[in-house]
Amino acid sequence: MSAYPDTQLFIDGLWRDGSNAHLSIVNPASGEVIGRVSNAGGNDLDEALSAAAAGFERWRQVSAFDRAKLMRLAAEILRGRTAEISRLMTLEQGKPLAESKAETMGAADIIDWFAEEARRAYGRLIPPRATNVRQMVVKEPVGPVAAFSPWNFPLNQAVRKVSAALAAGCSIILKGPEETPASCAELVRAFADAGLPAGVLNLVFGIPADISGHLIPHPVIRKISFTGSTAVGKHLASLAGAHMKRVTMELGGHAPALVFDDADIDLAVRILAAAKFRNAGQICVAPTRFLIQERVFEKFLDGFVKAAEAVTVGDGLSDGITGRWPTREGSKPWKR
């Protein structure tokens, strides 16, 4: 395998290039272009929609037991490829290799968890008013899903969307992150190699606004899942609402941290520094401001400064690196 392979779209069971010009992938540690990702055009998206519609009809007929069995196999395949996937993730995303390994192993665990949830999609009986009536709730897969996952955790966020959809019996079109496509593609490859039927899981990359504007209004799509900024979430929610589509969103947080004088200050410093500096602070749970009770302010400040000084930023593949360079807007592979 090359140092960083070009990433293709995955549509109807086949890896293929997009109809638009490729986008460049930049290593955030060096600023160098390390590869390319395929860029989906309208025709590619239409084919993905057709594939997802057909894939849904096939996948919904698979029993929950067999869906779970296939998902557990995909999890084992992912675990077996941890070393290579972690290397790709660090190259494209910049996080230390140890964090990439933990994310990959954690992604496999998430698949296993949802595999078991597939067998627990219980309905319920409702006590009726009339004795000659039986009322029940039966849960059915809602239909093809359009999912949008972010760059900062390219496996962790994508796997939650993919696994939930597959466990429920839905097909899915995953719009992966253009900044970090290779590790996301390896997740899809694990499911494909586990025997997932063609069309059930499709992967596209491209200009985000163009893809969301094409997929969300389309009648094939019955559910939208998005993780990202609040501003983009508002836009997608309004687009989904105009077409009466179900949505699940995890949006950017605004996370103040409060530290009072009866707290264990050393412990507070360790926990909050880890949260603040992980992924250069570009995560949803990173504290945005600290409110410290005056009596312990100096002690907290001294400890937090020392924690900041201990962060070693650099190439995540090198030993001793504990932090990554922040991603700059100009490093995105696409521009409007």
C-alpha positions in Angstrom: 0.0 0.0 0.0 1.3 3.5 -0.8 2.2 6.0 1.9 -1.2 7.7 1.4 -3.5 6.3 -1.3 -5.9 8.4 -3.2 -9.5 8.0 -1.9 -12.4 7.2 -4.1 -16.1 7.3 -3.8 -17.9 4.0 -2.9 -21.3 3.7 -4.8 -23.4 0.6 -5.2 -20.6 -1.7 -4.1 -17.8 -0.2 -6.3 -14.9 2.1 -5.7 -14.8 4.8 -8.3 -13.6 8.3 -9.1 -16.0 11.2 -9.0 -17.0 13.2 -12.0 -15.6 16.5 -10.6 -11.9 17.4 -10.3 -10.1 15.8 -7.4 -9.5 17.6 -4.2 -6.1 17.8 -2.5 -5.3 16.4 1.0 -2.9 18.3 3.2 -0.9 16.9 6.1 -1.5 19.4 8.8 1.9 18.7 10.4 3.9 19.7 7.3 1.5 21.6 5.2 2.3 19.3 2.3 -0.1 17.8 -0.2 0.0 14.1 0.4 -2.9 12.8 -1.7 -6.2 13.4 -3.4 -9.8 12.6 -2.8 -12.5 12.1 -5.4 -15.1 14.8 -5.8 -18.7 13.8 -6.4 -20.8 15.5 -9.0 -24.6 15.5 -9.5 -24.5 12.3 -11.5 -22.5 10.5 -8.9 -25.0 11.6 -6.2 -28.0 10.5 -8.3 -26.4 7.0 -8.7 -25.7 6.9 -4.9 -29.4 7.7 -4.3 -30.5 5.0 -6.6 -28.1 2.5 -5.0 -29.3 3.5 -1.5 -33.0 3.0 -2.5 -32.3 -0.5 -3.9 -30.0 -1.3 -1.0 -32.6 -0.4 1.5 -35.1 -2.9 0.0 -32.5 -5.6 0.3 -31.1 -4.8 3.7 -34.5 -4.3 5.4 -35.3 -8.0 4.6 -32.2 -9.2 6.4 -33.0 -10.4 9.9 -31.7 -8.5 12.9 -29.6 -11.6 13.9 -27.9 -11.7 10.5 -27.3 -7.9 10.4 -25.6 -8.2 13.8 -23.5 -11.1 12.6 -22.2 -9.1 9.6 -21.6 -6.0 11.7 -19.5 -8.0 14.3 -17.4 -9.3 11.4 -16.8 -5.8 10.1 -15.7 -4.8 13.6 -13.1 -7.6 13.7 -11.9 -6.6 10.2 -11.4 -3.0 11.4 -9.5 -4.2 14.5 -7.2 -6.3 12.3 -6.3 -3.2 10.3 -5.8 -0.8 13.2 -2.1 -0.2 12.5 -2.6 1.0 8.9 -5.8 2.9 9.5 -4.2 4.7 12.5 -1.2 5.7 10.3 -3.5 7.1 7.6 -5.6 9.0 10.2 -2.5 10.6 11.7 -1.2 11.6 8.2 -4.4 13.3 7.2 -5.7 14.5 10.5 -2.5 15.2 12.5 -3.5 13.7 15.8 -0.8 11.7 17.7 -0.6 8.0 16.6 -1.7 6.8 20.0 -5.0 8.8 19.7 -5.5 7.4 16.2 -5.1 3.9 17.4 -7.5 4.5 20.3 -10.1 5.9 17.9 -9.8 3.0 15.5 -10.2 0.4 18.3 -13.0 2.4 19.8 -14.8 2.5 16.4 -14.7 -1.3 16.3 -16.3 -1.4 19.8 -19.0 1.0 18.6 -19.9 -1.4 15.8 -20.1 -4.3 18.2 -22.4 -2.2 20.5 -24.8 -1.3 17.7 -24.7 -4.9 16.4 -26.3 -5.9 19.7 -28.7 -3.1 19.6 -29.9 -4.5 16.2 -31.3 -7.4 18.1 -33.1 -5.2 20.7 -35.3 -3.0 18.5 -38.3 -4.0 20.6 -41.8 -2.8 20.1 -44.4 -2.7 22.8 -48.0 -3.5 23.6 -50.3 -0.7 24.7 -53.2 -1.3 27.1 -56.3 -0.7 24.9 -59.5 1.1 26.0 -61.6 -1.7 24.4 -61.1 -5.3 25.5 -61.5 -6.6 21.9 -58.7 -4.4 20.6 -54.9 -5.1 20.6 -52.7 -2.1 20.3 -49.0 -2.5 19.5 -45.9 -0.5 18.4 -43.8 -2.1 15.8 -40.5 -0.4 14.9 -39.5 -0.4 11.2 -36.4 1.0 9.5 -37.2 4.6 8.4 -35.4 4.3 5.0 -32.2 5.6 3.3 -30.2 8.0 5.5 -28.0 10.9 4.5 -25.2 11.3 7.0 -22.6 14.1 7.3 -19.6 13.4 9.5 -16.7 15.8 10.6 -13.0 15.8 10.1 -11.9 16.0 13.8 -12.9 12.4 14.6 -13.1 10.8 11.1 -13.8 7.3 12.4 -15.5 8.0 15.7 -18.3 10.1 14.3 -18.8 8.3 11.0 -19.0 4.9 12.7 -21.8 6.0 15.0 -24.0 7.1 12.0 -23.2 4.1 9.9 -23.6 1.5 12.6 -26.9 3.0 13.9 -28.4 3.0 10.4 -27.2 -0.5 9.5 -28.4 -1.9 12.9 -31.9 -0.5 12.2 -32.1 -1.9 8.8 -31.5 1.3 6.9 -29.3 2.0 3.9 -27.0 5.1 4.2 -25.1 7.6 2.0 -22.2 8.9 4.1 -20.8 12.2 3.2 -17.3 11.8 4.6 -14.9 14.6 5.6 -12.9 15.9 2.6 -10.0 16.8 5.0 -9.7 13.3 6.4 -11.1 10.9 3.8 -8.8 7.8 3.9 -9.5 6.6 7.4 -13.3 7.1 6.8 -13.0 5.1 3.6 -11.3 2.3 5.5 -14.4 2.1 7.7 -16.6 1.6 4.6 -14.1 -0.9 3.3 -14.4 -3.0 6.4 -18.1 -3.3 6.0 -17.8 -4.1 2.3 -15.2 -6.8 3.0 -17.5 -8.2 5.6 -20.1 -8.9 2.9 -22.5 -5.9 3.2 -24.8 -6.0 0.1 -24.1 -3.4 -2.7 -26.0 -0.2 -2.2 -26.5 -0.5 1.5 -23.5 1.7 2.4 -22.4 4.4 0.0 -19.6 7.0 0.5 -19.2 10.3 -1.2 -17.0 13.3 -0.9 -17.2 16.8 -2.4 -18.3 20.4 -1.9 -20.4 20.1 1.3 -23.1 22.6 0.4 -23.5 21.0 -3.0 -23.9 17.5 -1.6 -26.3 18.5 1.2 -28.4 20.6 -1.2 -28.6 17.6 -3.5 -29.3 14.8 -1.0 -31.5 16.3 1.6 -34.4 17.4 -0.6 -34.4 14.2 -2.6 -37.4 12.0 -1.9 -35.3 8.8 -1.5 -33.7 10.3 1.6 -35.9 9.7 4.7 -33.5 10.7 7.5 -30.6 13.1 8.0 -27.8 12.8 10.6 -25.2 15.6 11.0 -22.3 16.4 13.3 -20.7 19.8 12.9 -21.1 23.5 13.6 -24.2 25.1 14.8 -24.3 27.5 11.8 -24.3 24.6 9.3 -26.7 22.6 11.5 -29.2 25.4 11.4 -29.0 25.5 7.6 -29.4 21.8 7.2 -32.3 21.7 9.7 -34.1 24.3 7.8 -33.5 22.4 4.5 -34.7 19.2 6.2 -37.7 20.9 7.7 -38.8 22.3 4.3 -39.0 18.7 3.1 -40.4 17.2 6.4 -37.3 15.0 6.9 -36.3 13.5 10.3 -33.0 14.9 11.7 -30.5 14.0 14.3 -27.8 16.5 15.0 -24.8 17.0 17.3 -23.7 20.6 17.0 -20.8 22.6 18.3 -20.9 23.2 22.0 -20.3 26.3 24.1 -18.6 24.8 27.2 -17.7 26.9 30.2 -15.8 25.2 33.0 -16.5 26.2 36.6 -14.0 25.4 39.3 -14.8 26.1 43.0 -12.5 26.3 46.0 -13.6 23.0 47.4 -12.6 21.1 44.3 -9.4 19.0 43.9 -7.5 21.6 41.9 -4.8 19.3 40.7 -7.4 16.9 39.3 -9.4 19.8 37.8 -6.2 21.0 36.0 -5.5 17.5 34.6 -9.0 17.0 33.4 -9.6 20.4 31.9 -6.2 20.7 30.3 -6.7 17.3 28.6 -10.1 18.5 27.3 -8.9 21.9 26.2 -5.7 20.8 24.3 -7.0 17.6 22.7 -7.0 18.0 19.0 -5.8 21.5 19.4 -9.0 22.4 21.2 -11.0 21.6 18.0 -13.5 19.2 19.6 -17.1 19.7 20.8 -16.3 19.3 24.5 -13.3 21.6 24.7 -13.9 24.3 27.3 -14.4 27.7 25.8 -13.8 29.7 29.0 -12.9 29.0 32.6 -14.7 30.5 35.6 -12.5 30.0 38.7 -13.3 30.9 42.2 -10.9 33.7 43.4 -9.4 31.8 46.3 -8.0 29.1 44.0 -7.4 31.1 40.9 -3.6 31.4 41.2 -3.2 27.7 42.0 -5.3 26.7 39.0 -3.6 29.2 36.7 -0.1 28.0 37.7 -1.1 24.3 37.1 -2.8 25.0 33.8 0.1 27.0 32.4 2.4 24.1 33.3 0.0 21.7 31.6 0.0 23.9 28.5 3.8 24.0 28.5 4.0 20.2 28.6 2.0 19.8 25.3 4.4 18.8 22.5 3.1 19.7 19.1 4.5 18.1 16.0 4.2 15.3 13.5 1.8 12.8 15.1 3.9 9.8 13.7 6.9 10.9 15.8 7.5 9.7 19.3 6.7 12.0 22.2 4.2 14.1 20.4 1.1 14.9 22.5 -0.6 17.6 20.4 -1.5 18.5 16.8 -1.3 21.7 14.9 -4.7 23.5 14.6 -6.5 23.2 11.3 -6.6 26.4 9.4 -9.5 27.4 7.2 -7.1 27.9 4.3 -6.1 24.2 4.5 -9.5 22.9 3.6 -9.4 21.0 0.3 -12.4 22.9 -1.2 -13.4 26.5 -1.6 -16.6 28.2 -2.7 
